[in-house]
């Protein structure tokens, strides 16, 4: 027996061990299914995280591109004004107004567009009067004092007052404000003059609405003058075109058609420091832009916790000469459960499939155990049935032997019945002969009666006849003795048959009834034979009396006739008795033949039972 067969044999001999092993398989399947489900879910979770990162980068790029485009579009308006001055010898207030007016309807972030003209200290008074003549009463170049109120600008070498401003109706009071009086803006103006490039201010507070904004300055030089050197640029500077922009509106216009769900962003001016660097932030929970520096929320201190790499969450773009940084951060619930539905679905499906498989295996184990129990019960029942069948086969063998013995006995009984039939046939023949002789005796008596009248003359003849009759009655006595012996033998055979029928049991019950009938017929034959002997004895006595009378010769004819009549009656009784013997012998013959046929049927039945028992034994052996 190899190892596998030994294990299987041990399992069969120890069902509890087999059940533990099957439940161990169920547990292993459960652990494997759960682990694979978690592994697959983790893989999908990681893939979804990567997809979220890709999606986040795409959304960040879209936001950065939209914001850069919005800034560029707004700044381009100022560049177009610069181009106007470059292409024109003189730009009047009306020309300026007509040129810039369409831009306000196109770009809502433009707070104001202005022309800052360079005014030297020596030309200040004349310049103020010229502007006042244009309709600006009490015009003067002014600056903002420490108390926040406008005051006449201090004495400087040069001034850069706002001369043209649009929209004028809302910005009229800013006309004459010396932009160079504000130190940060003065630095921006000097830088733009010296570099001949656009210069942007840092975060400023717009005059009318107190909203955060910034200002762009573009230098304009006198036409047909050199600008290739620093000295030439400083000497030939005519003024600046400027645009003031609301930072919040620039950002708001860039957010159109963008999805910022669960994404916050912060806009900083990297060219500034401290709180001056904060420009605006977006809160996705309220979908609002917040420009209050006090509500900055300090995201720069926690970028690492929300972004794997700082560069992945920041975008740098140019606003004139300044660097703005866009910091884009996902919210705490960005990429939460809702973003990992695939992983959760994989986990749920895996656990469901694992649970289904474990449930199926568990039910299968239970069903297998039940089937095994049934198999064991059926095997035990089969062993019991086999034992019972072996006992039945052993009984069948003994029964077969008894049937063989019964067959032999029935054969002997059949032979005995046939012998009885032959003897009954012979007895019937003897009875026929006795009947014929009785008929002859009757005729003789009748002749005796008829010849009574001549009795005297024929005494001698009667004596001879009486002697003859005496001999015949002697023969009848012998025949009745033979019939009595035959009846005794028949009775013995019937007794033997009854004994054998009793030994045969239920199968010989019918034969016992037949044997009983045969005994009754034999008794009746014996009784009839006894009656015949009595009658024969009476006849012999009558004959003796007749003979005596004949010898004496003294009997009268009447006495002789009477004796003859008695003799005739006796012969008639003999005839009837013999006839009864014949009928009884014929009945014995028929009964013996029926008995022989019944015995043959019993033999055939026993042979059939024997054959069935043989087939049963063969089938049992095969089983």
KEVO-992619 format. One line per 5 residues: number of its first residue (from 1); their letters; for each residue x, y, z of C-alpha. Coordinates in nm, 4 decimals. Last residue first. Example, Ala and Ser with C-alpha at 12.3 -4.5 7.8 and 13.67 -1.06 7.14 Angstrom:
<pts>
2> sa> 1.3670/-0.1060/0.7140; 1.2300/-0.4500/0.7800
</pts>
This chain:
<pts>
623> xxxxx> -2.4137/-1.0821/-0.5339; -2.2859/-1.3420/-0.7794; -2.3187/-1.6102/-0.5128; -2.6663/-1.4865/-0.4289; -2.7642/-1.5040/-0.7950
618> xxxxx> -2.6363/-1.8631/-0.8166; -2.8193/-1.9570/-0.4976; -3.1387/-1.8031/-0.6214; -3.0985/-1.9847/-0.9534; -3.0585/-2.3132/-0.7681
613> xxxxx> -3.3537/-2.2371/-0.5401; -3.5638/-2.1707/-0.8435; -3.4562/-2.5064/-0.9943; -3.5327/-2.6922/-0.6698; -3.8672/-2.5220/-0.6427
608> xxxxx> -3.9404/-2.6301/-1.0007; -3.8276/-2.9871/-0.9181; -4.0498/-2.9832/-0.6084; -4.3419/-2.8669/-0.8215; -4.2766/-3.1392/-1.0812
603> xxxxx> -4.2585/-3.4044/-0.8057; -4.5797/-3.2731/-0.6500; -4.7425/-3.2853/-0.9937; -4.6221/-3.6450/-1.0386; -4.7575/-3.7378/-0.6939
598> xxxxx> -5.0892/-3.5839/-0.7911; -5.0902/-3.7899/-1.1128; -5.0122/-4.1091/-0.9167; -5.2824/-4.0233/-0.6654; -5.5269/-3.9603/-0.9475
593> xxxxx> -5.4357/-4.3032/-1.0893; -5.4759/-4.4630/-0.7456; -5.8104/-4.2874/-0.7020; -5.9300/-4.4109/-1.0408; -5.8218/-4.7689/-0.9598
588> xxxxx> -5.9732/-4.7527/-0.6105; -6.2975/-4.6267/-0.7674; -6.2906/-4.9240/-1.0096; -6.2219/-5.1559/-0.7186; -6.5137/-5.0064/-0.5292
583> xxxxx> -6.7425/-5.0503/-0.8292; -6.6355/-5.4133/-0.8728; -6.6733/-5.4830/-0.5001; -7.0190/-5.3265/-0.5121; -7.1075/-5.5604/-0.8009
578> xxxxx> -6.9773/-5.8526/-0.5948; -7.2010/-5.7458/-0.3084; -7.4982/-5.7071/-0.5399; -7.4357/-6.0465/-0.6994; -7.3863/-6.2097/-0.3609
573> xxxxx> -7.7141/-6.0528/-0.2467; -7.8877/-6.1959/-0.5564; -7.7220/-6.5330/-0.4856; -7.8623/-6.5213/-0.1342; -8.2050/-6.4354/-0.2681
568> xxxxx> -8.1849/-6.7284/-0.5149; -8.0735/-6.9585/-0.2322; -8.3629/-6.8400/-0.0202; -8.5901/-6.9089/-0.3169; -8.4342/-7.2530/-0.3588
563> xxxxx> -8.4805/-7.3241/0.0119; -8.8417/-7.2308/-0.0216; -8.8792/-7.4405/-0.3356; -8.7187/-7.7347/-0.1574; -8.9448/-7.6930/0.1419
558> xxxxx> -9.2465/-7.6755/-0.0934; -9.1174/-7.9762/-0.2888; -9.1060/-8.1787/0.0290; -8.8045/-8.2744/0.2061; -8.7601/-8.6402/0.2803
553> xxxxx> -8.5009/-8.7141/0.0263; -8.2599/-8.7593/0.3172; -7.9685/-8.7001/0.0991; -8.1472/-8.4202/-0.0812; -8.2412/-8.2636/0.2432
548> xxxxx> -7.8883/-8.2927/0.3609; -7.7648/-8.1493/0.0351; -8.0137/-7.8722/0.0612; -7.9035/-7.8044/0.4187; -7.5427/-7.8103/0.3062
543> xxxxx> -7.6307/-7.5816/0.0189; -7.8021/-7.3465/0.2564; -7.5018/-7.3511/0.4890; -7.2756/-7.2886/0.1912; -7.4954/-7.0037/0.0811
538> xxxxx> -7.4879/-6.8552/0.4303; -7.1088/-6.8797/0.4375; -7.0944/-6.7177/0.0955; -7.3155/-6.4386/0.2249; -7.0944/-6.3879/0.5302
533> xxxxx> -6.7853/-6.4024/0.3116; -6.9406/-6.1468/0.0760; -7.0246/-5.9229/0.3717; -6.6631/-5.9396/0.4796; -6.5520/-5.8524/0.1241
528> xxxxx> -6.7837/-5.5507/0.1326; -6.6340/-5.4418/0.4643; -6.2841/-5.4769/0.3186; -6.3820/-5.2772/0.0123; -6.5279/-5.0022/0.2374
523> xxxxx> -6.2093/-4.9994/0.4398; -6.0052/-4.9694/0.1195; -6.2276/-4.6841/0.0026; -6.1726/-4.4999/0.3332; -5.7990/-4.5650/0.3130
518> xxxxx> -5.7910/-4.4257/-0.0403; -5.9731/-4.1126/0.0775; -5.7137/-4.0629/0.3513; -5.4336/-4.1032/0.0969; -5.5927/-3.8339/-0.1219
513> xxxxx> -5.6073/-3.5949/0.1737; -5.2445/-3.6728/0.2552; -5.1479/-3.5925/-0.1056; -5.2987/-3.2487/-0.0708; -5.0936/-3.1837/0.2456
508> xxxxx> -4.7717/-3.3038/0.0868; -4.6296/-2.9548/0.0107; -4.7186/-2.8280/0.3581; -4.5135/-3.0968/0.5298; -4.3472/-3.3660/0.3222
503> xxxxx> -4.3201/-3.5799/0.6371; -4.6976/-3.5733/0.6800; -4.7387/-3.6721/0.3159; -4.4954/-3.9591/0.3714; -4.7005/-4.0845/0.6658
498> xxxxx> -5.0231/-4.0447/0.4702; -4.8727/-4.2391/0.1790; -4.7629/-4.5172/0.4141; -5.1160/-4.5363/0.5528; -5.2573/-4.5398/0.1999
493> xxxxx> -5.0207/-4.8247/0.1143; -5.1275/-5.0170/0.4252; -5.4962/-4.9613/0.3441; -5.4361/-5.0774/-0.0088; -5.2670/-5.3909/0.1263
488> xxxxx> -5.5628/-5.4579/0.3595; -5.8084/-5.3950/0.0761; -5.6174/-5.6386/-0.1437; -5.6278/-5.8985/0.1341; -6.0049/-5.8496/0.1670
483> xxxxx> -6.0444/-5.8756/-0.2106; -5.8422/-6.1999/-0.2120; -6.0570/-6.3381/0.0734; -6.3645/-6.2392/-0.1251; -6.2204/-6.4303/-0.4220
478> xxxxx> -6.1500/-6.7391/-0.2085; -6.5033/-6.7283/-0.0725; -6.6344/-6.7038/-0.4259; -6.4256/-7.0126/-0.5115; -6.5878/-7.2006/-0.2213
473> xxxxx> -6.9247/-7.0841/-0.3429; -6.8381/-7.2396/-0.6765; -6.7453/-7.5713/-0.5181; -7.0677/-7.5793/-0.3202; -7.2578/-7.5022/-0.6341
468> xxxxx> -7.1052/-7.8069/-0.8034; -7.2027/-8.0274/-0.5084; -7.5462/-7.8717/-0.5184; -7.5649/-7.9411/-0.8913; -7.4713/-8.3045/-0.8320
463> xxxxx> -7.7308/-8.3351/-0.5614; -7.9819/-8.1683/-0.7848; -7.9183/-8.4280/-1.0560; -7.9595/-8.7041/-0.8020; -8.2737/-8.5531/-0.6853
458> xxxxx> -8.4004/-8.5293/-1.0438; -8.7159/-8.7308/-1.0320; -8.8072/-8.5953/-0.6955; -8.7361/-8.2506/-0.7908; -8.9507/-8.2590/-1.1072
453> xxxxx> -9.1835/-8.0050/-0.9795; -8.8913/-7.8273/-0.8290; -8.7537/-7.7879/-1.1768; -8.8484/-7.4282/-1.2165; -8.7111/-7.3539/-0.8734
448> xxxxx> -8.3852/-7.5306/-0.9585; -8.3645/-7.3438/-1.2911; -8.3995/-7.0247/-1.0982; -8.1287/-7.1404/-0.8610; -7.9009/-7.2147/-1.1556
443> xxxxx> -7.9704/-6.8743/-1.3063; -7.8730/-6.7118/-0.9812; -7.5569/-6.9197/-0.9613; -7.4618/-6.8051/-1.3133; -7.5106/-6.4446/-1.2164
438> xxxxx> -7.2942/-6.5026/-0.9100; -7.0281/-6.6549/-1.1389; -7.0359/-6.3478/-1.3616; -7.0082/-6.1260/-1.0621; -6.7200/-6.3321/-0.9268
433> xxxxx> -6.5456/-6.2946/-1.2648; -6.6059/-5.9223/-1.2598; -6.4712/-5.9095/-0.9026; -6.1606/-6.0934/-1.0163; -6.1078/-5.8365/-1.2929
428> xxxxx> -6.1652/-5.5507/-1.0501; -5.9156/-5.7085/-0.8144; -5.6625/-5.7174/-1.1001; -5.7237/-5.3492/-1.1736; -5.6937/-5.2675/-0.8045
423> xxxxx> -5.3669/-5.4613/-0.7998; -5.2413/-5.2601/-1.0960; -5.3537/-4.9356/-0.9361; -5.1864/-5.0307/-0.6104; -4.8670/-5.1037/-0.8029
418> xxxxx> -4.8949/-4.7608/-0.9635; -4.9447/-4.6062/-0.6250; -4.6393/-4.7911/-0.4886; -4.4296/-4.6636/-0.7814; -4.5523/-4.3095/-0.7129
413> xxxxx> -4.4722/-4.3550/-0.3427; -4.1190/-4.4681/-0.4298; -4.0760/-4.1690/-0.6594; -4.2227/-3.9502/-0.3872; -3.9661/-4.0859/-0.1422
408> xxxxx> -3.6817/-4.0097/-0.3855; -3.8199/-3.6655/-0.4476; -3.8620/-3.6058/-0.0733; -3.4944/-3.6947/-0.0193; -3.3902/-3.4538/-0.2957
403> xxxxx> -3.6211/-3.1919/-0.1459; -3.4575/-3.2427/0.1934; -3.1146/-3.1889/0.0344; -3.2382/-2.8766/-0.1379; -3.3839/-2.7568/0.1905
398> xxxxx> -3.0445/-2.8001/0.3522; -2.8852/-2.6028/0.0682; -3.1581/-2.3388/0.0929; -3.0949/-2.3077/0.4649; -2.7264/-2.2451/0.3927
393> xxxxx> -2.8258/-1.9937/0.1286; -3.0576/-1.8240/0.3774; -2.7729/-1.8046/0.6301; -2.5482/-1.6577/0.3604; -2.8248/-1.4152/0.2715
388> xxxxx> -2.8624/-1.3083/0.6330; -2.4882/-1.2454/0.6506; -2.5005/-1.0548/0.3231; -2.7984/-0.8546/0.4490; -2.6049/-0.7669/0.7642
383> xxxxx> -2.3022/-0.6692/0.5572; -2.5247/-0.4661/0.3284; -2.6821/-0.2938/0.6274; -2.3351/-0.2009/0.7526; -2.2401/-0.0784/0.4063
378> xxxxx> -2.5660/0.1174/0.3826; -2.4937/0.2776/0.7202; -2.1368/0.3543/0.6165; -2.2581/0.4944/0.2861; -2.5213/0.7015/0.4688
373> xxxxx> -2.2528/0.8404/0.6984; -2.0337/0.9150/0.3985; -2.3268/1.0871/0.2307; -2.3861/1.2970/0.5431; -2.0158/1.3817/0.5637
368> xxxxx> -2.0177/1.4712/0.1960; -2.3255/1.6890/0.2467; -2.1590/1.8675/0.5353; -1.8402/1.9110/0.3364; -2.0428/2.0247/0.0361
363> xxxxx> -2.2289/2.2776/0.2522; -1.8978/2.4138/0.3753; -1.7556/2.4066/0.0238; -2.0579/2.5975/-0.1079; -2.0400/2.8466/0.1789
358> xxxxx> -1.6657/2.8867/0.1231; -1.7239/2.9391/-0.2488; -2.0005/3.1911/-0.1873; -1.7945/3.3708/0.0757; -1.4944/3.3808/-0.1557
353> xxxxx> -1.7117/3.5077/-0.4404; -1.8608/3.7717/-0.2112; -1.5189/3.8596/-0.0707; -1.3804/3.8970/-0.4209; -1.6830/4.0942/-0.5385
348> xxxxx> -1.6632/4.3242/-0.2359; -1.2865/4.3703/-0.2731; -1.3148/4.4317/-0.6466; -1.6028/4.6747/-0.5817; -1.3970/4.8500/-0.3137
343> xxxxx> -1.1061/4.8792/-0.5547; -1.3349/5.0104/-0.8289; -1.5147/5.2440/-0.5906; -1.1850/5.4049/-0.4985; -1.2671/5.7664/-0.5770
338> xxxxx> -1.5818/5.7555/-0.3634; -1.3835/5.6194/-0.0707; -1.1448/5.9102/-0.0707; -0.9420/6.0471/-0.3600; -0.9861/6.4012/-0.2358
333> xxxxx> -1.1251/6.3802/0.1174; -0.8420/6.5776/0.2752; -0.8601/6.8389/0.0016; -0.6198/6.8335/-0.2890; -0.3614/7.1121/-0.3061
328> xxxxx> -0.2687/7.3446/-0.5904; -0.0048/7.6126/-0.5257; 0.0140/7.8666/-0.8080; 0.3333/8.0681/-0.7927; 0.3689/8.4098/-0.9507
323> xxxxx> 0.7038/8.5284/-1.0674; 0.7364/8.8996/-1.1473; 0.8777/9.0797/-1.4510; 0.5540/9.0781/-1.6514; 0.3393/8.8179/-1.4812
318> xxxxx> 0.5430/8.5051/-1.5321; 0.4342/8.1527/-1.4418; 0.5239/7.9013/-1.1753; 0.3065/7.5947/-1.1077; 0.3057/7.4043/-0.7808
313> xxxxx> 0.1464/7.0769/-0.6720; 0.3643/6.8270/-0.8543; 0.6741/7.0335/-0.7772; 0.6099/6.9937/-0.4063; 0.6155/6.6166/-0.4339
308> xxxxx> 0.3904/6.3755/-0.2453; 0.1350/6.6494/-0.1905; -0.0978/6.6873/0.1052; 0.1378/6.6245/0.3949; 0.4362/6.7706/0.2139
303> xxxxx> 0.2525/7.0964/0.1476; 0.1891/7.1575/0.5149; 0.3775/7.4796/0.5980; 0.3003/7.6355/0.2599; -0.0709/7.6013/0.3331
298> xxxxx> -0.0734/7.8901/0.5844; -0.4553/7.9271/0.6121; -0.4414/8.2573/0.4154; -0.7291/8.4000/0.6125; -0.5353/8.6985/0.7453
293> xxxxx> -0.4171/8.7642/0.3909; -0.7791/8.8383/0.2846; -0.8161/8.7486/-0.0829; -1.0603/8.4561/-0.0488; -1.2118/8.3091/-0.3646
288> xxxxx> -1.5251/8.1058/-0.2978; -1.6444/7.7574/-0.3884; -1.7494/7.7031/-0.0262; -1.5865/7.3600/0.0137; -1.3530/7.4271/-0.2796
283> xxxxx> -1.1827/7.7197/-0.1024; -0.9769/7.9206/-0.3511; -0.6865/8.1435/-0.2447; -0.5713/8.4947/-0.3295; -0.2603/8.7139/-0.3487
278> xxxxx> -0.0252/8.6169/-0.0681; 0.3298/8.7465/-0.1216; 0.2673/9.0671/0.0757; 0.2091/8.8510/0.3818; 0.5779/8.7881/0.4013
273> xxxxx> 0.7912/8.8520/0.0966; 0.7335/8.9577/-0.2617; 0.8797/8.8281/-0.5899; 0.7196/8.4910/-0.5256; 0.3769/8.6440/-0.5634
268> xxxxx> 0.1432/8.3759/-0.4394; -0.1802/8.2163/-0.5601; -0.3322/7.9406/-0.3494; -0.5373/7.6453/-0.4656; -0.7967/7.4131/-0.3193
263> xxxxx> -0.9201/7.1005/-0.4980; -1.2112/6.8875/-0.3775; -1.4188/6.9744/-0.6863; -1.2264/7.2214/-0.8982; -1.3814/7.1427/-1.2351
258> xxxxx> -1.2985/7.4146/-1.4862; -1.5425/7.5597/-1.7430; -1.4888/7.9115/-1.6063; -1.2129/7.9296/-1.3496; -0.9978/8.1726/-1.5475
253> xxxxx> -1.2521/8.4526/-1.5125; -1.2461/8.4099/-1.1342; -0.8679/8.4321/-1.1211; -0.8599/8.7607/-1.3132; -1.1554/8.8841/-1.1055
248> xxxxx> -0.9790/8.8088/-0.7769; -0.6588/8.9782/-0.8886; -0.8329/9.3029/-0.9750; -0.6233/9.4717/-1.2390; -0.4725/9.8154/-1.2743
243> xxxxx> -0.3338/9.8945/-1.6160; -0.0620/10.1391/-1.6956; 0.0773/10.3216/-1.9907; 0.3949/10.4977/-1.8872; 0.5636/10.8278/-1.9699
238> xxxxx> 0.7743/11.0051/-2.2266; 1.1111/10.8466/-2.1513; 1.3796/10.9827/-2.3868; 1.6453/11.0697/-2.1294; 1.6116/10.7604/-1.9128
233> xxxxx> 1.6062/10.5335/-2.2173; 1.9003/10.7128/-2.3756; 2.0996/10.6860/-2.0544; 2.0285/10.3164/-2.0204; 2.1228/10.2457/-2.3764
228> xxxxx> 1.9353/10.1129/-2.6758; 1.6407/10.3439/-2.6449; 1.7185/10.5950/-2.9200; 1.4503/10.8379/-3.0226; 1.2173/10.8317/-3.3212
223> xxxxx> 0.9081/10.8520/-3.1109; 0.9339/10.9572/-2.7511; 0.9484/10.6604/-2.5241; 0.6588/10.4758/-2.3648; 0.7306/10.2561/-2.0667
218> xxxxx> 0.4851/9.9753/-1.9791; 0.3532/9.9549/-1.6239; 0.1289/9.6843/-1.4836; -0.0605/9.7300/-1.1603; -0.1718/9.4759/-0.9047
213> xxxxx> -0.4919/9.4086/-0.7197; -0.6419/9.3584/-0.3800; -0.9816/9.5215/-0.3328; -1.0213/9.8531/-0.1516; -1.3039/9.9436/-0.3881
208> xxxxx> -1.2001/10.2919/-0.5058; -0.8261/10.2993/-0.4522; -0.7141/9.9478/-0.5331; -0.5059/9.7902/-0.2623; -0.1747/9.6670/-0.3934
203> xxxxx> -0.0078/9.3282/-0.4269; 0.3213/9.3605/-0.6067; 0.3747/9.5824/-0.9021; 0.4266/9.4650/-1.2506; 0.6912/9.5818/-1.4938
198> xxxxx> 0.6762/9.5526/-1.8688; 1.0071/9.6074/-2.0351; 1.2198/9.9012/-2.1512; 1.4753/9.7920/-1.8908; 1.5630/10.1345/-1.7378
193> xxxxx> 1.2171/10.2842/-1.7633; 1.0455/9.9655/-1.6436; 1.2798/9.9406/-1.3447; 1.2312/10.3073/-1.2535; 0.8565/10.2722/-1.2770
188> xxxxx> 0.8516/9.9554/-1.0649; 1.0684/10.1210/-0.7994; 0.8383/10.4218/-0.7937; 0.5451/10.1798/-0.7601; 0.6941/10.0354/-0.4470
183> xxxxx> 0.7782/10.3858/-0.3140; 0.4345/10.5420/-0.3742; 0.4980/10.9049/-0.4781; 0.5905/10.7782/-0.8233; 0.2224/10.7214/-0.8925
178> xxxxx> 0.1580/11.0914/-0.8618; -0.2192/11.1188/-0.8466; -0.3346/11.3897/-1.0890; -0.6491/11.2102/-1.2058; -0.7394/10.9647/-0.9289
173> xxxxx> -1.0548/11.1580/-0.8493; -1.1983/11.0917/-1.1913; -1.1874/10.7134/-1.1487; -1.5540/10.6155/-1.1580; -1.6572/10.8529/-1.4360
168> xxxxx> -1.3211/10.8226/-1.6075; -1.3398/10.4578/-1.6893; -1.0695/10.4997/-1.7882; -0.7871/10.7217/-1.6828; -0.5778/10.9734/-1.8676
163> xxxxx> -0.3493/11.2086/-1.6704; -0.2257/10.9933/-1.3831; 0.0748/11.1789/-1.2469; 0.4339/11.0637/-1.3026; 0.6430/11.3336/-1.1391
158> xxxxx> 0.9954/11.4615/-1.1778; 1.2726/11.6229/-0.9759; 1.0570/11.6120/-0.6637; 0.8819/11.8699/-0.4432; 0.6105/11.7052/-0.2427
153> xxxxx> 0.2826/11.6176/-0.4026; -0.0149/11.8164/-0.2865; -0.2149/11.6188/-0.0372; -0.4708/11.3339/-0.0731; -0.5917/11.1753/0.2508
148> xxxxx> -0.4701/10.8495/0.3939; -0.3529/11.0026/0.7216; 0.0078/10.9618/0.6194; -0.0562/11.1548/0.3054; -0.1538/11.0284/-0.0327
143> xxxxx> 0.0053/11.2146/-0.3256; -0.0969/11.5038/-0.5432; -0.0394/11.6696/-0.8795; -0.2852/11.9530/-0.8995; -0.6125/12.0199/-1.0678
138> xxxxx> -0.8319/12.2837/-0.9064; -1.0884/12.2312/-1.1756; -1.0375/11.9481/-1.4190; -1.2052/12.0758/-1.7351; -0.9270/12.0679/-1.9924
133> xxxxx> -0.8008/12.4001/-1.8609; -0.7113/12.2316/-1.5351; -0.4868/12.0014/-1.7354; -0.3031/12.2977/-1.8842; -0.2808/12.4677/-1.5460
128> xxxxx> -0.1235/12.1619/-1.3880; 0.1261/12.1351/-1.6709; 0.2319/12.4932/-1.6343; 0.2960/12.4434/-1.2637; 0.4809/12.1143/-1.3059
123> xxxxx> 0.7110/12.2079/-1.5942; 1.0135/12.2930/-1.3758; 0.9638/11.9836/-1.1655; 0.9557/11.7570/-1.4668; 0.6349/11.5857/-1.5740
118> xxxxx> 0.6395/11.2339/-1.7196; 0.2890/11.1340/-1.8232; 0.1127/10.8417/-1.6656; -0.1645/10.7149/-1.8956; -0.4234/10.5007/-1.7289
113> xxxxx> -0.6340/10.1888/-1.7648; -0.8563/10.0892/-1.4734; -0.9938/9.7944/-1.2818; -0.9529/9.5462/-1.5619; -1.0762/9.2111/-1.4284
108> xxxxx> -1.3990/9.2287/-1.6303; -1.2198/9.1813/-1.9598; -1.4284/9.2060/-2.2776; -1.6626/9.4866/-2.1788; -1.3752/9.6839/-2.0320
103> xxxxx> -1.1608/9.6340/-2.3404; -1.4076/9.8097/-2.5677; -1.3345/10.1488/-2.3930; -0.9578/10.1412/-2.4414; -0.9272/10.3002/-2.7860
98> xxxxx> -1.2154/10.5419/-2.7647; -1.0966/10.6801/-2.4316; -0.7371/10.7171/-2.5379; -0.8363/10.8997/-2.8531; -1.0613/11.1296/-2.6477
93> xxxxx> -0.7822/11.2060/-2.4059; -0.5546/11.2830/-2.6971; -0.2787/11.0628/-2.8273; -0.0006/11.2452/-3.0113; 0.2595/11.1318/-3.2601
88> xxxxx> 0.0937/10.7932/-3.2857; 0.2324/10.4438/-3.3538; 0.4271/10.4126/-3.0303; 0.1405/10.5553/-2.8336; -0.1041/10.3027/-2.9777
83> xxxxx> 0.1453/10.0176/-2.9312; 0.1638/10.1025/-2.5628; -0.2163/10.0899/-2.5543; -0.2035/9.7421/-2.7120; 0.0477/9.6345/-2.4504
78> xxxxx> -0.1946/9.7410/-2.1794; -0.4705/9.5277/-2.3329; -0.2269/9.2372/-2.3587; -0.1978/9.2363/-1.9831; -0.5598/9.1211/-1.9535
73> xxxxx> -0.5186/8.8429/-2.2073; -0.1900/8.7356/-2.0515; -0.3412/8.7101/-1.7047; -0.6382/8.5055/-1.8305; -0.4089/8.2778/-2.0297
68> xxxxx> -0.1833/8.2207/-1.7311; -0.4867/8.1383/-1.5172; -0.6298/7.8978/-1.7747; -0.2950/7.7251/-1.8199; -0.2440/7.6899/-1.4453
63> xxxxx> -0.5959/7.5540/-1.3948; -0.5640/7.3077/-1.6829; -0.2234/7.1973/-1.5571; -0.3652/7.1408/-1.2098; -0.6605/6.9490/-1.3532
58> xxxxx> -0.4265/6.7322/-1.5588; -0.1973/6.6806/-1.2621; -0.4924/6.5827/-1.0426; -0.6185/6.3406/-1.3048; -0.2747/6.1824/-1.3276
53> xxxxx> -0.2545/6.1658/-0.9495; -0.6059/6.0238/-0.9336; -0.5114/5.7674/-1.1969; -0.2114/5.6767/-0.9870; -0.4349/5.6439/-0.6841
48> xxxxx> -0.6750/5.4324/-0.8899; -0.3879/5.2016/-0.9816; -0.2893/5.1753/-0.6149; -0.6479/5.0937/-0.5190; -0.6691/4.8428/-0.8059
43> xxxxx> -0.3582/4.6689/-0.6735; -0.4855/4.6920/-0.3158; -0.8232/4.5460/-0.4195; -0.6489/4.2592/-0.5968; -0.4369/4.1931/-0.2870
38> xxxxx> -0.7376/4.2207/-0.0539; -0.9387/3.9808/-0.2704; -0.6412/3.7449/-0.3003; -0.5966/3.7460/0.0776; -0.9684/3.6926/0.1415
33> xxxxx> -0.9865/3.4094/-0.1127; -0.6729/3.2407/0.0230; -0.7932/3.2655/0.3828; -1.1387/3.1315/0.2962; -0.9985/2.8523/0.0783
28> xxxxx> -0.7612/2.7523/0.3582; -1.0524/2.7482/0.6031; -1.2612/2.5310/0.3710; -0.9642/2.2972/0.3179; -0.9201/2.2729/0.6953
23> xxxxx> -1.2892/2.1837/0.7134; -1.2156/1.8938/0.4799; -0.9164/1.7837/0.6861; -1.1188/1.7994/1.0062; -1.3931/1.5882/0.8416
18> xxxxx> -1.1362/1.3276/0.7303; -0.9952/1.3094/1.0831; -1.3447/1.2636/1.2230; -1.4145/0.9874/0.9686; -1.1234/0.7723/1.1002
13> xxxxx> -1.1200/0.4338/0.9246; -1.1996/0.5891/0.5892; -0.9449/0.8644/0.6435; -0.6806/0.6094/0.7509; -0.7506/0.4108/0.4328
8> xxxxx> -0.7194/0.7263/0.2245; -0.3882/0.8109/0.3935; -0.2573/0.4567/0.3353; -0.3697/0.4661/-0.0277; -0.1793/0.7915/-0.0747
3> xxx> 0.1355/0.6588/0.0916; 0.1521/0.3337/-0.1086; 0.0000/0.0000/0.0000
</pts>
